[in-house]
Amino acid sequence: MKIICDTREKKYSFHFHSYNVETVRRALKTGDFSIENYEDKITIDRKRNTNELNLCFALSWKRFYRELQRMASFDEAYIMCTFPYEDIENFPINSGIPKSKWPKLRTSSGFLKKRIREIEEEFPNIKFIFTYSNVEAEEYTYNLLKAYYDKQTNIIQ
């Protein structure tokens, strides 16, 4: 199995050093991580914090919605959040947004939760996964990709 890491995925990217797996960096049309030869079948889009998710849900909504539409055609599609769901509930705490800008925010925790529900209802194959760290999210990403690859290649563990 060869994991593809999107070239635009730079900051705090997963490296998969702890796993016996080859990785390659190249542009992916959809998502941040996939498997070679299955780029149109499984995708994982990583979100670092609630600020990044907020930007996708608000300022970049049209672009992000087009990505969700592409993800809808995949066998498996995930939005891997490297933060816990509690950060959604407590937004903008732990968002990475400077506290001085909080009073000017036009979005809220309720907005983020509503957007997640709307996405899950409209695109049932897209799953949000919330983790407590980048390390946990990387492990989860590897396990999802490996399980899909094994299923497609009939490797029984």
Sequence and secondary structure as in RCSB ss.txt:
>XXXX:A:sequence
MKIICDTREKKYSFHFHSYNVETVRRALKTGDFSIENYEDKITIDRKRNTNELNLCFALSWKRFYRELQRMASFD
EAYIMCTFPYEDIENFPINSGIPKSKWPKLRTSSGFLKKRIREIEEEFPNIKFIFTYSNVEAEEYTYNLLKAYYD
KQTNIIQ
>XXXX:A:secstr
 EEEE TT  TT    TTSS EEEE   SSSSEEETT TTTEEEEEE SHHHHHHHHTTTHHHHHHHHHHHTTSS
EEEEEESS HHHHHTTTTTSSS GGGGGG    HHHHHHHHHHHHHH TTEEEEE SSHHHHHHHHHHHHHHHHH
HHHT   
